């Protein structure tokens, strides 16, 4: 089944596995009851199904092949300078508490005879982030996927994120940001890595 939201020319289609939604809804009914709520009161009657659909959407990355996303838009090109896509919005779910973490990814690669359509890099981020994750593994998975699929001269990935498990529970530090990085090839060279860091730190007009 698909659900469509149309607003200001934007159309989003969400496809759900109905059998999975039904099973998850029953489980969430039990969770809500165990928390002390009445699942039959008006405000909660449809909540189990809504949560089931939300969780299926938030973890739809398991159904995506990040390498295939890149392979679908590879082009032969002699360009050999850094290609950078920065400030990619990122939303994921911490696998330890199943609470969100969100932030930005900055990704660069140095082509080695092939470039990829720029829109595919954010799609790779989405494919890996829409799973139960830890930020460290997410960073490495994005790096490895681009390196193995494009075989560039180097890949750089930096992720900055705020974790709700730190802000809503536990240490409850509201302004803490976690930064992770991963580099291959040319980006292991100090000067190239420094150029990358300067570029993602700058705000170009």
C-alpha positions in Angstrom: 0.0 0.0 0.0 1.2 3.5 -0.7 0.3 6.8 1.1 0.7 10.1 -0.7 1.3 13.5 0.8 1.1 16.4 -1.7 2.1 19.9 -0.7 3.4 22.8 -2.8 4.2 20.5 -5.7 6.0 17.9 -3.6 4.8 14.4 -3.7 6.0 11.7 -1.3 4.9 8.1 -1.6 5.4 5.8 1.4 5.2 2.0 0.6 4.5 -0.3 3.6 4.5 -4.0 4.1 1.0 -4.5 5.4 1.7 -7.8 7.1 4.7 -6.3 8.9 2.6 -3.2 9.9 0.0 -5.5 11.4 2.5 -7.5 13.4 4.3 -4.4 14.6 1.0 -2.7 15.6 0.1 -5.6 17.9 3.6 -5.4 19.5 3.3 -1.6 20.1 -0.2 -2.1 21.6 1.5 -4.3 24.2 4.3 -1.7 24.8 1.8 1.1 25.3 -0.2 -1.0 27.7 2.9 -2.0 29.7 3.7 1.7 30.0 0.4 2.2 31.9 -1.7 3.8 29.1 -5.1 2.8 27.7 -4.6 1.9 24.1 -8.4 2.2 23.6 -8.7 5.9 24.5 -9.3 8.2 21.6 -5.9 9.7 21.3 -4.1 6.3 21.2 -6.4 4.2 19.2 -4.4 4.6 16.0 -1.0 5.1 17.6 0.2 1.5 17.4 -0.3 1.6 13.6 1.2 5.1 13.3 4.3 4.0 15.2 4.6 0.8 13.2 4.6 2.8 9.9 7.0 5.3 11.3 9.5 2.6 12.4 9.2 0.9 9.1 10.0 4.1 7.3 12.8 5.0 9.7 14.5 1.7 9.0 13.8 1.4 5.2 17.5 1.5 4.5 17.7 -2.3 5.0 15.8 -2.5 1.7 18.3 -0.3 -0.2 21.6 -1.3 -1.9 24.0 1.7 -1.4 26.5 0.3 -4.0 23.8 -0.1 -6.6 22.7 3.5 -5.9 26.2 4.7 -6.9 26.5 2.3 -9.8 23.3 3.7 -11.3 25.0 7.0 -12.1 28.7 6.5 -12.8 30.3 8.5 -15.6 33.7 8.4 -17.2 35.5 11.7 -16.5 39.1 12.9 -16.3 38.4 15.3 -13.5 41.0 14.6 -10.7 40.3 17.3 -8.2 38.3 16.9 -5.0 34.6 16.6 -5.3 32.8 17.6 -2.0 29.2 17.4 -0.9 28.8 18.9 2.5 26.0 19.6 4.9 24.0 16.5 4.0 21.1 16.2 6.4 21.3 12.9 8.3 18.7 11.2 10.5 19.2 7.8 12.1 18.3 5.6 15.1 20.7 4.7 17.8 20.8 0.9 18.1 21.4 1.0 21.8 18.2 2.9 22.9 16.3 3.2 19.6 16.3 7.0 20.0 17.1 9.3 17.1 20.4 10.9 16.3 20.6 13.6 13.6 23.1 16.0 12.1 25.1 16.5 8.9 27.5 14.5 6.8 30.3 16.0 4.8 31.7 13.7 2.0 34.5 14.1 -0.5 36.3 11.9 -3.0 39.0 12.4 -5.6 38.0 10.8 -8.9 40.1 8.1 -10.6 38.5 8.1 -14.0 34.9 8.0 -12.8 32.5 10.5 -11.2 29.1 9.8 -9.7 25.9 11.9 -10.0 26.0 14.3 -7.0 22.5 13.3 -5.8 23.6 9.8 -5.3 25.9 10.6 -2.4 23.1 11.9 -0.2 21.1 8.8 -1.2 23.9 6.6 0.0 23.9 8.5 3.4 20.2 7.9 3.6 20.5 4.2 2.7 22.9 3.6 5.6 21.4 6.0 8.1 17.9 4.6 7.8 18.8 1.6 9.9 19.6 0.9 13.5 23.1 2.4 13.7 26.0 3.7 15.7 27.6 6.8 14.3 31.1 5.3 14.1 29.9 2.4 12.0 27.8 4.6 9.8 30.8 6.8 9.0 32.9 3.7 8.1 30.1 2.2 6.0 29.7 5.3 3.9 33.4 5.6 3.4 33.8 1.9 2.4 30.9 1.9 0.0 32.2 4.9 -2.0 35.8 3.6 -2.0 34.8 0.1 -3.1 32.3 1.2 -5.7 34.0 4.2 -7.3 37.6 3.1 -6.6 38.6 6.8 -6.3 42.0 8.1 -5.2 40.6 8.8 -1.8 37.5 9.3 0.3 36.8 11.5 3.3 33.7 11.3 5.5 32.9 13.5 8.5 29.7 13.2 10.5 28.5 15.7 13.1 25.4 14.6 15.1 23.4 15.2 18.2 22.1 12.1 20.0 18.8 12.1 21.7 20.0 9.3 24.0 22.5 11.9 25.4 20.1 14.8 25.4 16.9 13.2 26.7 18.2 10.6 29.1 21.5 9.6 30.7 23.9 12.5 30.9 21.3 14.9 29.5 23.8 17.3 27.9 21.7 19.4 25.5 24.4 20.9 23.4 26.9 18.1 22.9 27.8 17.1 19.4 29.6 13.9 18.4 32.0 14.1 15.4 33.4 11.0 13.6 35.6 10.8 10.6 37.0 8.3 8.2 39.6 8.7 5.4 41.2 6.6 2.7 43.9 7.1 0.1 44.9 10.7 -0.7 43.0 12.0 2.3 45.4 10.2 4.6 47.9 12.8 3.4 48.0 15.8 5.9 47.7 18.5 3.2 44.7 17.0 1.4 42.9 16.2 4.6 43.6 19.8 5.8 42.1 21.2 2.6 39.0 19.0 3.1 38.6 20.2 6.7 39.0 23.9 5.7 36.3 23.5 2.9 33.7 21.9 5.2 34.4 24.5 7.9 34.0 27.5 5.5 30.7 29.1 4.5 30.9 30.1 0.9 28.5 32.7 -0.4 
